[in-house]
Amino acid sequence: MNNRSDTSSTLVRLDEYRAPAWRVSQVELTFDLGIDTTEVTSRLHLQRDPAQDAPLRLDGEGLELLSISLDGQALDERAWRYVDNVLEVDDARDGSVLETRVCLRPAANTALEGLYLSGPRERGFLLTQCEAEGFRHITFFPDRPDVLASYKVTLCADRDRFPVLLAGGNPDGHGELEGGRHWARFVDPHPKPSYLFALVAGRLQKIERDYVTSSGRAVKLVIWAEPDAIGQCGYAMDALERSMRWDEDTYGREYDLDVFHVVATHDFNMGAMENKGLNIFNAKYLLADPDSSTDDEYRAVEAVVAHEYFHNWSGNRVTCRDWFQLSLKEGLTVFREQQFSADMNSSALKRIEDVALLRRAQFPEDAGPLAHPVRPAQYSEINNFYTATVYEKGSELVRMVAGRLGREGFRRGMDRYFARNDGRAATLEDFLGALGDANGIDLMPYLAWYAQAGTPRLSARGHYDAAHRTYTLTLSQHTPPTPHQSHKQPLPIPVKLGLFDRAGGMLPLHLTADSAETSGATERVVVLDRAEQVFVFQQVNDAPVPSLLRGFSAPVILECTYEPADLALLLRHDPDGFNRWEAGQQLAARAYDNLREGDGTGALDAWCEALEALFNDSAMDEALLADLLTPPGEIELAERERQVDPSHVHALRQQLQEQLALRIGQQALQRRYEALVSHTSVQLDARSQARRRLKRRVLELLARIDPWTAHAQATLQYDNAPSMTDRLAALSVLVRGNASQAHAALAHFRERYADNPLAMDKWFSVQTQLPGELVIERVHALEGDAAFTLKNPNRVNSLFGAWARNNPDGFHRTDGSGYQLLAERLTQLDALNPQIAARMATAFNGWQRLEPSRRALARTAIESVAAHVGLSRNLNEIVQSMLHG
Ligand SMILES: [Zn+2]
C-alpha cells in the first residue's frame, strides 16, 4: 500500500458539500489476519438517498480486489469499475448488500495508515489508523464522516501468533477454529463514521480496572502494551479514571460501552486516536515511569489520555459532518482537555503553558505561507490540516465563547449541543447555534473567527483626564492579509481588563455604560466588535496602570504603549499568576528590543530588577517563578524582526538571560540551587515538580555566567539523579554548554537506556540542542547510529524535528547546509511515510522572513523538494504552499 497520487489532485471545497447519495446502515467485516497478507471480507447494507440519482461509488485506495457480489450474486466484470481510487458499481438499489473481499499487505505498509505492523515482524503486532481517510486503505466504503453505521467485526487469526484480538465496541463471542486458529467478534451498537474503526491483534499484555459510572454502569478499563512496557501503564490508568470522573462531574457525560480498551504502540503518526472503545496511543503519550519519563511527559500523558477519552462525546457521539469541521471536535476537545488539566494541576501554570504553545506553534503558522482559517475553505490533503490552528487556535475560540457564556451558561449550552446532535454529524453552526439558543444569545458573529486566517493585532491607547477623573481606553483591531485572503473584517474580541493604582492595587471599574449591579468590579470584559471603539471609565482618582487581555481572553497580538515601569508593576503585583507572567513576557520582549536597538536599558533594567525581587521573595510559588525567569523563545522573538537572522536572535536572547543572571547574582543562584538539590525526590506532587522545574531554570541561568561551576554541578546532578527529569535537565545543560563532561554522560545514557525507545528518543533530541555551528555534524553522526531509523515517526521527530524546529540557530546555517540536509531527508521520508514528511516540511515555515542570503538558500532547498518526481500529495501540498502561498 502507498499514498502516492499524481500531483494534479483536485481541491476539496467546503462550499461544494453535498449530502451522501448512498449511506451504509450496517457494516459486517471479517478479517483473516496475517503479517504479510490479510484478507478483508466486507458486507455493506446500503441505503440510497431517493432525492439523488447517482451510481454507487465507494472509496478504496491500493486495494487488491479478490471478489465482489451484490445481493448474493457474483458481479460480472462489466457491472463494476475500480479506477482512480473509486469503485463504481451498477445496479445497486436501496437495501442492497454489497460484499467485497480484498487483500492487504500490512508488513509492507510504511505509511502507518490503514492496517499495518508495529515492531519487528517476529514479535510485532497488527493495528489500524483510520483518521482521516485510512479506512479506504482497508476496504471499499463511502469513507466520509457523515456516513454513520453500526459495526459487527470478526477477527480470525493464528492463536499463537495473535493471542489477543481486539476491535471497537462490545465483545460478542469468541472461539476456536481449525489449525490452531481462533476468532473473536465485536459489535458496536453506536453508529459511527468509518474513521473511528479500529482493530489490534498480537502478543500484548494488559492491566485492568473496574469502573462504575455515576449512573451505575459497570465498565472494564483495559490498557494493553507489549510485555516490556506493561509495567509503565499504571499512571495512564489512574489518569483515565480521573478523566472519566471529571467528565461526569463537569459535563454530565458518561461512558457508554461495557469495555474501554487502550493500546500503546511505538509506531504511530499521531499522538493518539480516539477510536470508539479502542483508543490507540503513541507510546510516548501512554507509558510513564520516573526512571524514563520527565514531569512534562507525565502531564502530557494525563492530558492526552483525557483528550482521547473526552472525544467519546465531543467527536464520537457527536461527530463532524465533513473534515472542514475538524475543529468542531478538536478545538472543543483541546479546550475540555485544558480545563481538565487546569483542574487537576494549577490553572495559572496551565494557561501559561497553553499560551506559550500557541505563540510558539500557531502564531508563526498564522503569519506564514501555510496560514489557514480554523475552518479551512479548501484542502488537497486533509492530513495536512491537523495543525496548531485547527487544534490550539480552535480551542481559544471555544474559550472565548465559554467566557462569554460563563461556566453555568456554557454547561447549559453544551447540554443542548449534545442533546440536539447525539448520533449526528454536526457543523460549527450547530455548535454555536445550540450554545446560543440555550442562553438566548446570538453567537453567530463568532463564526467569522472560524473563517478568517491570521492573528488579529489589538491596539490599545489610554488617556487619563485628571480634571474629570476619567480614563479613556481606545481599542482598535487590524488583521494583516494572509495567502488567498487579502481583505479582513473586524472580529468580536473580548478584552478582559483591570486597572491598577500605582501601589499595585486593583481599582473598582465604573464604565459609563454600566448598570448599578455591574459597576464596581475590579475585573471585567469589554467586547471590541468594530474596527475601533472607545471605553470611558469614571471615578478614577489617579492615572492608572491598565492590565489588558487578562487570562489571554482572545488569541490576538496586543500592541500597547505600556511603560516599562507599568509592566514591572504588573509583574510584581498582579494577583493572577498568568497575568503576571504575561506582563513579564512583554517586558522581556521590550528588554530584547533594548539590546537589539541599543536604545537604552529602561526595559532591561525594569525586567531584571522585578525578577530579582521575585527571586528573593520567599513567598513566591516555585513553579511560577521558573516560568517568570524564562524569557520568550527564539521563535517568538524572531517575530519582532523585519528580516530574521536566527543566529543574532539566539545571541540576543542569550545576552538577555546573562543580564538577568548577573542581576540576581552568582551567589544567590548558587545558594538557591543548593537548597533545591537538598530537597531532591522522585515524588510527582506539585511541590516536588515545582522544585525540579526551578532547579533546572536556576542551573541554566548559572551556566550563563559561571559555566565551569554549573557544568560541575550538572555532572553531579546527572550522576545522582533519582528521576529522568533531573537527569535530562543536567544532560541538557552539559550539551547546550558544549561541556567536556557531556561526552561521558551521553555515552552512559546511551548504554543505560539502549532498550528503552522513549528514553532513546530523548538521547537523540537532547543532542540536537548543541550550539549553532556544531550541531549539523552531530545530526549526521546520529543518523548513522544503529538506533536511528527513518521508519519510526518518534525517532524521526526526535532527531530532525528537534533540530529543525527547536534549534533555529543550528538549523539556519549561513551556508545553507541545514536546509539541504532537511530537503534530502524529506524526499527519502516521503517515499516511506508521506504524513510525517509533510509535517517535517513545515519546519521551513517563516523562510520568507529570513534575511536575504538565508532566504535564497532556503528557497533553493524547498524548490529542490518540489522538483522531485513522484512526491506524495501530502508533501506536494506543503511545499507548493511554502513557495506560492
Ligand atoms: Zn483529538
Residues whose N, C-alpha, C, O or C-beta is under 5 A from the ligand:
A	BS01	ZN	E330 T333
